[in-house]
Amino acid sequence: MRRQLAVACAAFTLLLPGGVAAAQETELPRIPQALRAGQPCTPSSGRKVAQVPWQLPYLGADRVWPLATGAGVTVAVVDTGADTSAVPAGVLGDAGTDCVGHGTVLAGLVAAPATKDGGPAGLAPGARVLAARGTDRFGVATAASIAGGLDAAVAAGARIICVGPVTTDADPVLRQAVDRAVAAGALVVAAAGPDGAPRQDTAPGPYYPAAFPGVLAVTAVGPDGKPDAKSSPKAVAGSLAAPGNLVVGTGPGGGQVAGAGPAFAAAQVAAAAALIRSYRPEVTSAEILRRLRETAYPQSGVAVVDPLAAVTGAGAADGAVSARQPVMVRAAPDPAPAREAAGAVVSAVVLAVGLLAAAAVVVPLGRRRGWRAGRQEPRG
């Protein structure tokens, strides 16, 4: 009976939003973090996904958007640039082209606008993205290139900065750029490691700027809520996790692509920070960082970001944030299709499990009786 229930539950899991999304996302082309020597620029996938990608319901976007969308907040994305024909973004320096496509996806995960026909949207669709180049044209990063992107973002006034590229070089140039950003009041959110499965020649880390003090390091989880041990670095003290493995985003030319790695998770956390600042403009970056960390929930050995709790968590008497004491707000209507679909799937799962449980009792009993009707007791 236990085996039957396990098989049934596994099958019906594919009907859940995360299961369907995972199946769809594996069919999309993966966006690389960097291009090989001689490799042409990443073309448009030509694919359009109408369904809401799994990362948005996982992060509770439908519940937090009635409160905050990131409006009035600027998020800088330091990466390979951004294709502004695919995602709306401001541009710093020469970041208006994106041969790799990686930075374009990050920008979209932060603030791509929601559309009527569904599809990928950013977690903070009302925020403004500033693209800053932190790599060369082919996605290769150095400590100096990342530092240059950080300085450009700070000079442009961005106080939430997402950094996608990583390096194992703890160069003072990069450390000083991080220090300047923090001193300017910026929250620096950085990928805890490179995207993709590590190769034999991949350095084990630590990776910078995520490993520098004052930086919020982020690792990735997949649709099952678990980190991928083969492609994600281990969580370090104070780090957060967010959807980053098999997420769907908008790539070069506007086609949808799949992403896998900590950089995509960092974009989601930077977007969550924008939601907090949009809802609470008076908070400092240090307070945003504290909210993100103290409202995260433990799962599979990592602390997963909870945007709604971080936005609405009430300040405790000692200044800490408590997700168990939410600020009471007037509820806005929830998006009906997602709610109804979720309810239908849950009902189907419950019904299936109930039928299997009944069958486990009826079938053995029927076999023992040779499928003959049971003897009826005489009526009094």
N, C-alpha and C positions, 0 to 999 in steps of 0.2 A: 504494500500500500504506500509506504513512504517513497519507494522508487517511482511509482506511478504519479504521485503528487509532484515529485521533483521534476519529472519529465514534462508534466502538464504546465507547471509554473515556468519552466525554462522556455517552453514553446510560446506561452502567452506573453512572456517578457518581450518578445519581438514585436508585440502589438503596442507596447508602451512607447511614449514619445521618444525616450532615449534609444530604445532598441531600433525603431524605424529610422531615426536620424543616423544612427551608427551605420546601418546598412546603406543608406543613401550616400553618406559622406565617403565611404570607402570607394564608391564609384567615381568620385570627383578626382581630378588631378591634384596631387600634393604640390603646394608651393614650396620651393626650396629656400633655404636661408642664404645661400650663396651659389653662384654659378661656377662651373668648372672652366678651366682655361679653354677658350675657343668656343664655348657654348653660347648659342644665340640667346637673345633676350626672351624671357618667358612670354609666350603668346597668350591671347585670351582663350579661356577654356570653351567659350561659346555656349556654356551651360547656364541655365537659369533654374533655380530651385524655388518653387512656390511655397513649400512648407516652411514653417518657422523652425529654424535649427535648434537642436536640443539644448544648446548652452543657454538660451534665453529663458525657457521655463525652468531650467535647473537653477538659474540665478534668481528666479522670482521676478522677472522683468515686468510681467503684467500687474504685479502688486505694487511695485515701487514706482512705476511710471506715473500713476495718478498723483504722486507726491513730488517727484523730481525727475527731470529728464536731462539734467546737466546744462540747462539753459543759462547763459551768461558766464560759463566757465570755459577756459581755454586749456586744452591738453596738448602738450608737445609730444610728438612721436619721433624719437631719434632712431633712425633705421636706414633703409635703403632708398628713401624718398617716397613719393606718392604720385600715383597716376590720378591727377585731378579730374580727368574725364570719367573716371570710374567711381571715385569717392570725393565728396566735397572736403577740401582742405586748403588751408593757407600754406604758403611755401616760404621757407627761409633759404636764402642763397640759391644753390643749384639743385635743391631737393624736389623740383617740379617734374622730374623724370624718374622713372623707376624701372630699370631694366630687369631686375630680379622679380619684383612684385611683392616681396615680403613686407615692406613698409606699407604698401597699399592695403594689404589685408589687415595689418595692425590698425591702421587709421580707420578702416571700416568697422572693425570690432569695437573700437571706442565710440564712434559717433556716426556711423552710416544711418541716414534717416529711415524711419519705418515707412513702408509702402502699403497701399491698400490691398495688394495681392499677396501679402506675406513675404516670405523670403528673408534673407539675412538682414539684420539691422544691428546697429551698435547698441551696447548696453546703456550708453548715455547719448541718445540720438539728438538731443538738443544742444550738446556741447560743440565747441569749435575746435578743430584739430589744426595744429601747426606742424607741418612736416619739416624735420631737420635731418640733414644727411649725417649719418654716423659711420658710414662705410665708404668704400670706393664704388665705382659703377657696377662692379660684379658682386657686391655684398661682402667683400673681405674687410674685416675690421681690425683696427689697431687701437692701442690705448690713446694715441693722439687723435685719431679720427672720431672716437667716441667722445673724447674731451671736447673737441671742436663742436660737435652737435649739442652737447650739454651747454656750453657757453653761449651758443647761438640761441638756444631755447630760453635761457635765463635773460639774456639781453632783450629778447622780444617780449618779456613780461610773463611767460608761462610759469605757473607755480605748481603745476602737476606735470611731471615729465615721465613718459614711458620710454625705457631703453631696451631695445630688442637685441642688438649685437652684444657679444661677450668677448672677453680676452682673458688669458691666464697671466697677463703681464700687469703686475701691480705697480705700474709706472707712476711716479709722483705727479706727472702731468695730469693723469686721469684722477688721481686722488685729490689734487688741488681743485680740479673742475667740480668734483662732487662736493667738496667743502664750500666752494663758492655758491653752488646751487642751494645747499642747505642753509648757508648764511643769508641768502636772499629770500628765504622763506619758502623754498620749493620742496615738494615731496617727490623724491626720485624713486620710481618703481622700476625694477630691473629684472630681467630673466635670470634665473638662478643657474643657467647653463645653456649650452647650445641646443638647437633643435636636432631631432633625429637620433637614431641609434648610434652609440659611440663606436668608432672604428678602433683598430689596434693602435693607430697613431694619434688618437685623440687624447689630449692631456686630461688627467683625472680631476683637475681643478685645484684649488678654488678658482671661481670665475669672478671677474670684475666687470662692471662696478658693483655687482650684487653683494660681494663679500666685504665691501667697505662699510665701516660704521655709518649709520645714518641713512642707509639705503634699504628699502623694502624689497627683499628677494622674494621671487614668486616661482613656484613649481606648478606643474600641470597635472590635472586629473582628466579621466575620460568619462564617457557616458555612464559607466558603472560607478562613478565616484571614487575610483582608485587610481593612484599614480601608476604610470607604466615604468616598471623598474628598468626596462631596456633603453628607454629614451629620455627619462627624466632624472635629473640629479637628485640626490637625497635631500630631504628638507633639512634646513639648518635652523638654529635657534632664532625665533622671531620671524621666520618666513611664513608666507601664506600660500595657499593653493587655490587654483581656479580652473574652470574648464579650459583646456588647451590642447588636448589630444582628440583628433578627429572633429575639430570645430569647423563650421562652414562660414566662409567669408567671401567678400568681393575682391577679386583679383584684377590684374591688368585688363583693360578693355571692358570691364564691367561683368565679365564672366565669373561664375561662382567656382570656388576652389576649396579644398580641404587643407587644414593646417594642423600640425602636430608638433608641440614643443612648448617649453616654458615661455617663450616670447609672446605667444598668443594668449597664454594665461595672464601674463603681465599686463597686456592690453585691457583685459577684463577688470583687473584690479584697479588700474588707472581710471577706467570708466566709473567704477564704483566710487572712487575718491571724488570724481567730478559730480556724481549724484549727491554726495554728502555736502560738498561745497555749494551746490545749487540750492539745496534745501536749507542749509545753515551757512549763509555767506560770512557770518562772523567768525567761524572756526578757523584756527590756525592749521598749518600743515601738520604740526606735531599732534594736534587734537584729532585730525583726520586719521593719522597713522594709528593712534591709540584706539580710535573707534573701530577701525578695520580689524585690528588684532584682537580686541577684547570681545567683539561680537562674532568672531569666526567660530565655527563648530568643528569638533574633532571627528575625523573620519579616515579610516584606513591609515592611521599613523601621521596624518597631516591635518593642518588647520585650514578649513575651506572657508573662503570669504562668503559673507551673508550680506548682500547689499541692503536689503530691507531693514535688517536689524541694525546695521551700521548707520543708516539714515535716521531711523526713528528711535534708537536706543536713548533712554533718558539718562542724564548725567547723575551719577550717584553722589552722595555727600562728599566723598573724598576725591571727586573729580574723575573717577573711573566711569566707564560706560557699562551699563547693564542692559543686556538685550531682554531681560525678563521684566523690565519696567518701561514698556513702550509709551511713547507720546500718543495720546488719543487724538485721532484725526477723523474727519468725516470721510467715510469710505466712498470711493468713486466706483462706478460700474466696472466690473471685471470684463475682459474680452470673452464673450460667450462661447465662441467656437472652441477655444482651447479648453475651457472649463467643461463644456459638454462632451468633447472628445475624451477627456481624461475620465469623466464620470462613466461614460459608456464602456471604456476599456476596463475600468475597475469592476464594474458590474459583470462584465463578461468573465473576468478572471474569477470573481467570487462564485458565479454560477457554475463555471467549469469545475472548480475545486469541490463545490457541493455535490455535483453530479458524480464525480469520481469517488467521493466519500460514500455516497449512497450505493454506488455500484459495488464498492468493496464489501459492503454488508449483504446486499441482495444477491449478487452472483454466487458466492459460496453457498448461501442458504438454498438458492434454487437448485444448484447442482446436487446437494445432499438429498433433496426431495424429488429429484428427477423432474424438476419443473412442474410438479403437481401442486394444485392449490392446497393450502393448509387446512387442517380440520377445524371447522367452525364450532364454537362452543354453543350449546343449546340456549335459547333465550328463555328467561324466566317469566 
